[in-house]
């Protein structure tokens, strides 16, 4: 089953699905700045575009582009900003 998710008044949209390897979402983020909370460990991979991320406990923003990934632990929050429409794949543990 594929579930459709929409956040921040439609500025972030994703499709959630489950395979034998686990749960994932694939989504698109419009230009802007957002804060996401986590309930499980996440590995996010940028597909296209560029995400600038402030990870939990970090003082400096980091940039990630196509093919690059970052991880976020469960029960935390992180900030993301982008100057262009960007897509991502998020895998949950």
C-alpha positions in Angstrom: 0.0 0.0 0.0 1.3 3.5 -0.9 0.4 6.3 1.5 0.5 10.0 0.5 1.9 12.5 3.1 1.7 16.2 2.9 3.4 18.7 5.3 3.8 22.5 5.6 0.7 23.4 3.7 1.8 21.2 0.7 5.3 22.4 0.5 6.6 18.9 1.3 5.0 15.9 -0.2 6.0 12.2 0.0 4.9 8.7 -0.9 5.4 6.2 1.9 5.8 2.5 1.2 7.0 -0.7 2.8 9.2 -3.5 1.3 10.7 -6.6 2.8 13.8 -4.3 3.5 11.7 -1.9 5.6 9.8 1.4 5.5 10.7 4.3 3.2 9.4 7.5 1.8 10.3 9.3 -1.4 9.4 13.0 -1.6 9.8 16.5 -2.9 10.6 19.7 -0.9 9.7 23.1 -2.2 12.0 26.1 -1.7 12.0 27.1 2.0 13.0 26.1 5.5 11.4 23.3 7.6 11.8 21.5 10.8 11.1 17.7 11.0 10.7 15.5 14.0 11.7 11.8 14.0 10.1 8.8 15.6 12.6 6.3 14.3 16.2 6.4 12.9 16.2 8.0 9.4 18.7 7.9 6.6 17.9 10.6 4.0 19.5 10.5 0.5 19.2 13.5 -1.7 18.0 12.5 -5.2 18.0 15.8 -7.0 18.7 19.4 -5.9 20.4 20.4 -2.7 19.4 20.2 1.0 21.1 22.3 3.6 20.7 20.5 7.0 21.1 21.4 10.7 21.4 18.1 12.4 20.6 17.6 16.1 23.3 18.9 18.4 25.1 20.6 15.5 26.0 24.3 15.3 26.8 24.4 11.6 24.5 23.7 8.6 25.8 21.0 6.1 25.0 20.8 2.4 23.9 17.6 0.7 23.4 17.2 -3.1 22.4 14.3 -5.4 23.6 10.9 -4.1 24.7 12.2 -0.7 23.1 11.0 2.5 22.8 11.9 6.2 21.4 10.1 9.2 19.2 11.3 12.1 18.5 9.4 15.3 15.0 8.6 16.6 13.1 11.0 18.8 15.0 14.2 17.7 14.4 17.0 15.2 16.4 18.5 12.4 16.1 21.5 10.2 16.2 21.5 6.4 16.4 24.4 4.0 16.6 24.6 0.2 16.7 27.3 -2.5 15.3 25.0 -5.1 12.8 22.2 -5.5 14.6 19.1 -4.2 13.8 15.4 -4.0 14.8 12.7 -1.4 14.6 9.1 -0.4 14.2 8.5 3.4 14.7 5.0 4.9 13.5 4.2 8.4 14.9 1.7 10.9 
